[in-house]
Amino acid sequence: MPEISVKDQIRRLVELQKLDIEIFDKRREMLAKPAEVEALKQQFEAKKSRLNQFQEQLKTSQLKRKEYELELQQKEELGTKANAALNGLKTNKEYTAKMAEIEHIKADKSIIEEKILKAFDETDAINKLIEKEKLVVTEEEKKYQEKKKLVEDELKLSEDRIKVLESQRKAITPGVEATILARYEKILKNKDGLAVVPVSNNSCGGCFMNLRPQNINSIKMGQDLNQCEYCSRIIYLEDDL
């Protein structure tokens, strides 16, 4: 098998890099997407929690109203008994005391009836809040489900695209020397998916630091694989390829 020149090796690395840039970008997107869905889910759960709070408030208000109604019923029974007892009284003193008791019962009933009316108003107000919040929750759930479906579809497309890119990658890697490929893979991992960069205006296309003239001359000679002395990325001249 004929020896492959350094320039040919670099050409293949550049092809690999184009594929790897897209692969890394797709994977980054795939990592970020679930966080977007989770944020919407948290919003949805917060709205549900708020609705649950209103529903608990409604239960408390209804229970309080029932207690008032039971208390009113008890007062009415006491009032009925007190009125019935009037006919059996024999002295004015007993009659006056019973009438005072009846008036006291009436006053208590009036206070309880006022509490019941307020409880009704409170219940109506909470019911309105619940109906309003139900609409909000429904809308938040719709947004969450739509985003979830969209992200799931996007993730599937990204997975399919990565499979295609990796297949193309496998077709290129056999043409790259093992030692060079290993060096490329190491830089790729350490430099977040960017291992091979062109020289632009005598600067590294990765870290943008100015390169020394001898670095540029070494690249032009094309005898060795050159790396940036600052960021260690593999560097090349586009015009030479």
PATOR-743128 format. One record per residue (C-alpha): residue number from 1; residue in three letters; x, y, z. Coordinates in Angstrom, 3 decimals, decimal comma, m for minus. Layout:
BEGIN
migu num:NUM	residuo:ala	c1:X	c2:Y	c3:Z
...
This chain:
BEGIN
migu num:1	residuo:met	c1:0,000	c2:0,000	c3:0,000
migu num:2	residuo:pro	c1:1,536	c2:3,362	c3:m1,070
migu num:3	residuo:glu	c1:2,390	c2:5,862	c3:1,656
migu num:4	residuo:ile	c1:m0,175	c2:8,606	c3:2,033
migu num:5	residuo:ser	c1:1,248	c2:12,144	c3:2,066
migu num:6	residuo:val	c1:0,766	c2:14,477	c3:5,006
migu num:7	residuo:lys	c1:m1,413	c2:16,732	c3:2,858
migu num:8	residuo:asp	c1:m3,658	c2:13,789	c3:1,990
migu num:9	residuo:gln	c1:m3,857	c2:12,941	c3:5,700
migu num:10	residuo:ile	c1:m4,845	c2:16,510	c3:6,484
migu num:11	residuo:arg	c1:m7,466	c2:16,497	c3:3,712
migu num:12	residuo:arg	c1:m9,067	c2:13,461	c3:5,311
migu num:13	residuo:leu	c1:m8,850	c2:15,013	c3:8,764
migu num:14	residuo:val	c1:m10,581	c2:18,129	c3:7,403
migu num:15	residuo:glu	c1:m13,348	c2:15,916	c3:6,007
migu num:16	residuo:leu	c1:m13,598	c2:14,183	c3:9,373
migu num:17	residuo:gln	c1:m13,688	c2:17,524	c3:11,155
migu num:18	residuo:lys	c1:m16,631	c2:18,730	c3:9,060
migu num:19	residuo:leu	c1:m18,560	c2:15,610	c3:10,051
migu num:20	residuo:asp	c1:m17,474	c2:15,829	c3:13,699
migu num:21	residuo:ile	c1:m18,499	c2:19,479	c3:13,996
migu num:22	residuo:glu	c1:m22,030	c2:18,523	c3:13,012
migu num:23	residuo:ile	c1:m21,974	c2:15,443	c3:15,244
migu num:24	residuo:phe	c1:m20,838	c2:17,493	c3:18,247
migu num:25	residuo:asp	c1:m23,420	c2:20,197	c3:17,498
migu num:26	residuo:lys	c1:m26,205	c2:17,617	c3:17,241
migu num:27	residuo:arg	c1:m25,162	c2:16,002	c3:20,501
migu num:28	residuo:arg	c1:m25,028	c2:19,369	c3:22,267
migu num:29	residuo:glu	c1:m28,524	c2:20,125	c3:20,994
migu num:30	residuo:met	c1:m29,724	c2:16,738	c3:22,185
migu num:31	residuo:leu	c1:m28,358	c2:17,450	c3:25,658
migu num:32	residuo:ala	c1:m30,016	c2:20,886	c3:25,786
migu num:33	residuo:lys	c1:m33,455	c2:19,873	c3:24,501
migu num:34	residuo:pro	c1:m34,600	c2:17,866	c3:27,546
migu num:35	residuo:ala	c1:m33,826	c2:20,887	c3:29,751
migu num:36	residuo:glu	c1:m36,232	c2:23,000	c3:27,663
migu num:37	residuo:val	c1:m38,950	c2:20,389	c3:28,118
migu num:38	residuo:glu	c1:m38,226	c2:20,126	c3:31,843
migu num:39	residuo:ala	c1:m38,554	c2:23,918	c3:32,221
migu num:40	residuo:leu	c1:m42,025	c2:23,819	c3:30,641
migu num:41	residuo:lys	c1:m42,941	c2:20,804	c3:32,746
migu num:42	residuo:gln	c1:m41,970	c2:22,725	c3:35,894
migu num:43	residuo:gln	c1:m44,167	c2:25,651	c3:34,796
migu num:44	residuo:phe	c1:m47,023	c2:23,241	c3:34,187
migu num:45	residuo:glu	c1:m46,523	c2:21,551	c3:37,566
migu num:46	residuo:ala	c1:m46,407	c2:24,965	c3:39,290
migu num:47	residuo:lys	c1:m49,755	c2:25,902	c3:37,739
migu num:48	residuo:lys	c1:m51,211	c2:22,543	c3:38,761
migu num:49	residuo:ser	c1:m49,964	c2:23,115	c3:42,301
migu num:50	residuo:arg	c1:m51,615	c2:26,539	c3:42,371
migu num:51	residuo:leu	c1:m54,887	c2:24,986	c3:41,167
migu num:52	residuo:asn	c1:m54,626	c2:22,305	c3:43,859
migu num:53	residuo:gln	c1:m54,149	c2:25,012	c3:46,478
migu num:54	residuo:phe	c1:m57,335	c2:26,753	c3:45,349
migu num:55	residuo:gln	c1:m59,202	c2:23,445	c3:45,419
migu num:56	residuo:glu	c1:m57,986	c2:22,806	c3:48,967
migu num:57	residuo:gln	c1:m59,101	c2:26,311	c3:49,935
migu num:58	residuo:leu	c1:m62,522	c2:25,530	c3:48,463
migu num:59	residuo:lys	c1:m62,814	c2:22,349	c3:50,538
migu num:60	residuo:thr	c1:m61,856	c2:24,263	c3:53,680
migu num:61	residuo:ser	c1:m64,387	c2:26,995	c3:52,900
migu num:62	residuo:gln	c1:m67,171	c2:24,473	c3:52,218
migu num:63	residuo:leu	c1:m66,368	c2:22,575	c3:55,406
migu num:64	residuo:lys	c1:m66,431	c2:25,811	c3:57,413
migu num:65	residuo:arg	c1:m69,800	c2:26,723	c3:55,908
migu num:66	residuo:lys	c1:m71,227	c2:23,312	c3:56,814
migu num:67	residuo:glu	c1:m70,020	c2:23,800	c3:60,378
migu num:68	residuo:tyr	c1:m71,789	c2:27,173	c3:60,507
migu num:69	residuo:glu	c1:m74,953	c2:25,613	c3:59,066
migu num:70	residuo:leu	c1:m74,862	c2:22,863	c3:61,693
migu num:71	residuo:glu	c1:m74,314	c2:25,464	c3:64,397
migu num:72	residuo:leu	c1:m77,279	c2:27,466	c3:63,046
migu num:73	residuo:gln	c1:m79,453	c2:24,355	c3:63,064
migu num:74	residuo:gln	c1:m78,547	c2:23,753	c3:66,703
migu num:75	residuo:lys	c1:m79,454	c2:27,353	c3:67,591
migu num:76	residuo:glu	c1:m82,771	c2:27,019	c3:65,765
migu num:77	residuo:glu	c1:m83,547	c2:23,877	c3:67,753
migu num:78	residuo:leu	c1:m82,686	c2:25,708	c3:70,980
migu num:79	residuo:gly	c1:m84,923	c2:28,588	c3:69,890
migu num:80	residuo:thr	c1:m87,810	c2:26,249	c3:69,138
migu num:81	residuo:lys	c1:m87,468	c2:24,590	c3:72,542
migu num:82	residuo:ala	c1:m87,226	c2:27,947	c3:74,298
migu num:83	residuo:asn	c1:m90,360	c2:29,239	c3:72,577
migu num:84	residuo:ala	c1:m92,216	c2:26,034	c3:73,415
migu num:85	residuo:ala	c1:m91,194	c2:26,393	c3:77,064
migu num:86	residuo:leu	c1:m92,843	c2:29,822	c3:77,354
migu num:87	residuo:asn	c1:m96,316	c2:28,318	c3:77,728
migu num:88	residuo:gly	c1:m95,255	c2:26,315	c3:80,781
migu num:89	residuo:leu	c1:m93,772	c2:29,211	c3:82,724
migu num:90	residuo:lys	c1:m95,597	c2:30,343	c3:85,844
migu num:91	residuo:thr	c1:m93,842	c2:33,534	c3:86,953
migu num:92	residuo:asn	c1:m92,897	c2:36,795	c3:85,301
migu num:93	residuo:lys	c1:m89,295	c2:36,245	c3:86,395
migu num:94	residuo:glu	c1:m89,155	c2:32,896	c3:84,597
migu num:95	residuo:tyr	c1:m90,839	c2:34,442	c3:81,543
migu num:96	residuo:thr	c1:m88,396	c2:37,375	c3:81,459
migu num:97	residuo:ala	c1:m85,403	c2:35,052	c3:81,779
migu num:98	residuo:lys	c1:m86,678	c2:32,795	c3:78,991
migu num:99	residuo:met	c1:m87,341	c2:35,779	c3:76,706
migu num:100	residuo:ala	c1:m83,786	c2:36,999	c3:77,349
migu num:101	residuo:glu	c1:m82,541	c2:33,533	c3:76,417
migu num:102	residuo:ile	c1:m84,609	c2:33,599	c3:73,212
migu num:103	residuo:glu	c1:m83,230	c2:37,028	c3:72,276
migu num:104	residuo:his	c1:m79,704	c2:35,797	c3:72,925
migu num:105	residuo:ile	c1:m80,349	c2:32,799	c3:70,654
migu num:106	residuo:lys	c1:m81,676	c2:35,136	c3:67,953
migu num:107	residuo:ala	c1:m78,545	c2:37,299	c3:68,212
migu num:108	residuo:asp	c1:m76,344	c2:34,228	c3:67,928
migu num:109	residuo:lys	c1:m78,342	c2:33,064	c3:64,905
migu num:110	residuo:ser	c1:m77,893	c2:36,440	c3:63,240
migu num:111	residuo:ile	c1:m74,117	c2:36,271	c3:63,705
migu num:112	residuo:ile	c1:m73,988	c2:32,719	c3:62,363
migu num:113	residuo:glu	c1:m76,153	c2:33,631	c3:59,346
migu num:114	residuo:glu	c1:m73,742	c2:36,468	c3:58,562
migu num:115	residuo:lys	c1:m70,841	c2:33,992	c3:58,708
migu num:116	residuo:ile	c1:m72,705	c2:31,648	c3:56,362
migu num:117	residuo:leu	c1:m73,266	c2:34,464	c3:53,837
migu num:118	residuo:lys	c1:m69,570	c2:35,366	c3:53,976
migu num:119	residuo:ala	c1:m68,664	c2:31,711	c3:53,519
migu num:120	residuo:phe	c1:m70,909	c2:31,578	c3:50,428
migu num:121	residuo:asp	c1:m69,171	c2:34,677	c3:49,030
migu num:122	residuo:glu	c1:m65,774	c2:33,174	c3:49,799
migu num:123	residuo:thr	c1:m66,731	c2:29,909	c3:48,105
migu num:124	residuo:asp	c1:m67,986	c2:31,765	c3:45,016
migu num:125	residuo:ala	c1:m64,749	c2:33,771	c3:44,828
migu num:126	residuo:ile	c1:m62,605	c2:30,633	c3:45,119
migu num:127	residuo:asn	c1:m64,710	c2:28,859	c3:42,487
migu num:128	residuo:lys	c1:m64,060	c2:31,735	c3:40,072
migu num:129	residuo:leu	c1:m60,334	c2:31,482	c3:40,748
migu num:130	residuo:ile	c1:m60,461	c2:27,731	c3:40,175
migu num:131	residuo:glu	c1:m62,235	c2:28,101	c3:36,826
migu num:132	residuo:lys	c1:m59,726	c2:30,735	c3:35,736
migu num:133	residuo:glu	c1:m56,779	c2:28,622	c3:36,892
migu num:134	residuo:lys	c1:m58,150	c2:25,546	c3:35,111
migu num:135	residuo:leu	c1:m57,885	c2:27,437	c3:31,825
migu num:136	residuo:val	c1:m54,298	c2:28,418	c3:32,660
migu num:137	residuo:val	c1:m53,400	c2:24,832	c3:33,568
migu num:138	residuo:thr	c1:m54,995	c2:23,518	c3:30,376
migu num:139	residuo:glu	c1:m53,001	c2:26,005	c3:28,301
migu num:140	residuo:glu	c1:m49,747	c2:25,190	c3:30,127
migu num:141	residuo:glu	c1:m50,335	c2:21,472	c3:29,670
migu num:142	residuo:lys	c1:m50,988	c2:22,018	c3:25,964
migu num:143	residuo:lys	c1:m47,739	c2:23,995	c3:25,600
migu num:144	residuo:tyr	c1:m45,829	c2:21,367	c3:27,551
migu num:145	residuo:gln	c1:m47,210	c2:18,432	c3:25,528
migu num:146	residuo:glu	c1:m46,629	c2:20,230	c3:22,216
migu num:147	residuo:lys	c1:m43,039	c2:21,093	c3:23,162
migu num:148	residuo:lys	c1:m42,436	c2:17,573	c3:24,427
migu num:149	residuo:lys	c1:m43,664	c2:16,104	c3:21,124
migu num:150	residuo:leu	c1:m41,603	c2:18,612	c3:19,125
migu num:151	residuo:val	c1:m38,450	c2:17,820	c3:21,101
migu num:152	residuo:glu	c1:m39,021	c2:14,078	c3:20,806
migu num:153	residuo:asp	c1:m39,327	c2:14,477	c3:17,022
migu num:154	residuo:glu	c1:m36,207	c2:16,679	c3:16,906
migu num:155	residuo:leu	c1:m34,254	c2:14,178	c3:18,998
migu num:156	residuo:lys	c1:m35,255	c2:11,367	c3:16,660
migu num:157	residuo:leu	c1:m34,139	c2:13,402	c3:13,625
migu num:158	residuo:ser	c1:m30,844	c2:14,214	c3:15,356
migu num:159	residuo:glu	c1:m30,268	c2:10,565	c3:16,224
migu num:160	residuo:asp	c1:m30,921	c2:9,571	c3:12,611
migu num:161	residuo:arg	c1:m28,626	c2:12,315	c3:11,329
migu num:162	residuo:ile	c1:m25,827	c2:11,281	c3:13,699
migu num:163	residuo:lys	c1:m26,109	c2:7,698	c3:12,436
migu num:164	residuo:val	c1:m25,657	c2:8,949	c3:8,869
migu num:165	residuo:leu	c1:m22,693	c2:11,141	c3:9,863
migu num:166	residuo:glu	c1:m21,039	c2:8,316	c3:11,792
migu num:167	residuo:ser	c1:m21,478	c2:6,032	c3:8,795
migu num:168	residuo:gln	c1:m19,750	c2:8,622	c3:6,599
migu num:169	residuo:arg	c1:m17,062	c2:8,964	c3:9,251
migu num:170	residuo:lys	c1:m16,354	c2:5,230	c3:9,204
migu num:171	residuo:ala	c1:m15,762	c2:5,457	c3:5,465
migu num:172	residuo:ile	c1:m13,002	c2:8,059	c3:6,012
migu num:173	residuo:thr	c1:m11,134	c2:6,841	c3:9,105
migu num:174	residuo:pro	c1:m9,508	c2:3,772	c3:7,469
migu num:175	residuo:gly	c1:m7,574	c2:6,190	c3:5,224
migu num:176	residuo:val	c1:m6,044	c2:7,998	c3:8,200
migu num:177	residuo:glu	c1:m2,906	c2:6,612	c3:9,837
migu num:178	residuo:ala	c1:m3,637	c2:5,143	c3:13,268
migu num:179	residuo:thr	c1:m1,238	c2:7,444	c3:15,130
migu num:180	residuo:ile	c1:m2,584	c2:10,547	c3:13,405
migu num:181	residuo:leu	c1:m6,180	c2:9,453	c3:13,972
migu num:182	residuo:ala	c1:m5,461	c2:8,832	c3:17,657
migu num:183	residuo:arg	c1:m3,933	c2:12,297	c3:17,991
migu num:184	residuo:tyr	c1:m6,911	c2:13,838	c3:16,206
migu num:185	residuo:glu	c1:m9,412	c2:11,982	c3:18,426
migu num:186	residuo:lys	c1:m7,619	c2:13,123	c3:21,587
migu num:187	residuo:ile	c1:m7,620	c2:16,773	c3:20,506
migu num:188	residuo:leu	c1:m11,229	c2:16,473	c3:19,382
migu num:189	residuo:lys	c1:m12,259	c2:15,320	c3:22,839
migu num:190	residuo:asn	c1:m10,199	c2:17,912	c3:24,708
migu num:191	residuo:lys	c1:m11,201	c2:20,837	c3:22,473
migu num:192	residuo:asp	c1:m14,949	c2:20,298	c3:22,456
migu num:193	residuo:gly	c1:m15,231	c2:18,920	c3:18,950
migu num:194	residuo:leu	c1:m12,779	c2:21,211	c3:17,147
migu num:195	residuo:ala	c1:m9,426	c2:19,557	c3:16,434
migu num:196	residuo:val	c1:m8,474	c2:20,737	c3:12,925
migu num:197	residuo:val	c1:m8,547	c2:24,428	c3:11,998
migu num:198	residuo:pro	c1:m7,252	c2:26,528	c3:9,105
migu num:199	residuo:val	c1:m4,697	c2:29,307	c3:9,474
migu num:200	residuo:ser	c1:m6,224	c2:32,711	c3:8,815
migu num:201	residuo:asn	c1:m4,108	c2:35,874	c3:8,548
migu num:202	residuo:asn	c1:m1,233	c2:33,995	c3:10,180
migu num:203	residuo:ser	c1:m3,446	c2:33,188	c3:13,176
migu num:204	residuo:cys	c1:m4,772	c2:29,877	c3:14,485
migu num:205	residuo:gly	c1:m8,397	c2:29,365	c3:13,463
migu num:206	residuo:gly	c1:m9,122	c2:27,779	c3:16,832
migu num:207	residuo:cys	c1:m7,629	c2:30,039	c3:19,491
migu num:208	residuo:phe	c1:m6,899	c2:33,030	c3:17,149
migu num:209	residuo:met	c1:m3,373	c2:33,461	c3:18,487
migu num:210	residuo:asn	c1:m0,724	c2:34,736	c3:16,053
migu num:211	residuo:leu	c1:1,553	c2:31,983	c3:14,780
migu num:212	residuo:arg	c1:5,311	c2:32,337	c3:14,412
migu num:213	residuo:pro	c1:6,727	c2:32,528	c3:10,844
migu num:214	residuo:gln	c1:8,508	c2:29,209	c3:11,308
migu num:215	residuo:asn	c1:5,141	c2:27,585	c3:12,077
migu num:216	residuo:ile	c1:3,731	c2:28,911	c3:8,817
migu num:217	residuo:asn	c1:6,811	c2:27,765	c3:6,879
migu num:218	residuo:ser	c1:6,563	c2:24,298	c3:8,415
migu num:219	residuo:ile	c1:2,930	c2:24,012	c3:7,320
migu num:220	residuo:lys	c1:3,850	c2:25,105	c3:3,767
migu num:221	residuo:met	c1:6,571	c2:22,474	c3:3,548
migu num:222	residuo:gly	c1:3,892	c2:19,832	c3:4,169
migu num:223	residuo:gln	c1:6,246	c2:17,287	c3:5,654
migu num:224	residuo:asp	c1:4,812	c2:17,104	c3:9,165
migu num:225	residuo:leu	c1:1,479	c2:17,397	c3:10,906
migu num:226	residuo:asn	c1:1,567	c2:20,809	c3:12,558
migu num:227	residuo:gln	c1:m0,178	c2:21,818	c3:15,757
migu num:228	residuo:cys	c1:m0,810	c2:25,234	c3:17,259
migu num:229	residuo:glu	c1:1,681	c2:25,810	c3:20,069
migu num:230	residuo:tyr	c1:m1,044	c2:27,579	c3:22,103
migu num:231	residuo:cys	c1:m4,125	c2:25,358	c3:21,824
migu num:232	residuo:ser	c1:m2,587	c2:22,175	c3:20,323
migu num:233	residuo:arg	c1:m5,108	c2:21,998	c3:17,496
migu num:234	residuo:ile	c1:m3,946	c2:20,647	c3:14,139
migu num:235	residuo:ile	c1:m3,429	c2:23,588	c3:11,781
migu num:236	residuo:tyr	c1:m3,296	c2:23,779	c3:7,972
migu num:237	residuo:leu	c1:m3,380	c2:26,234	c3:5,079
migu num:238	residuo:glu	c1:m6,556	c2:26,006	c3:3,041
migu num:239	residuo:asp	c1:m4,747	c2:27,079	c3:m0,157
migu num:240	residuo:asp	c1:m2,408	c2:24,087	c3:0,155
migu num:241	residuo:leu	c1:m5,166	c2:21,472	c3:0,086
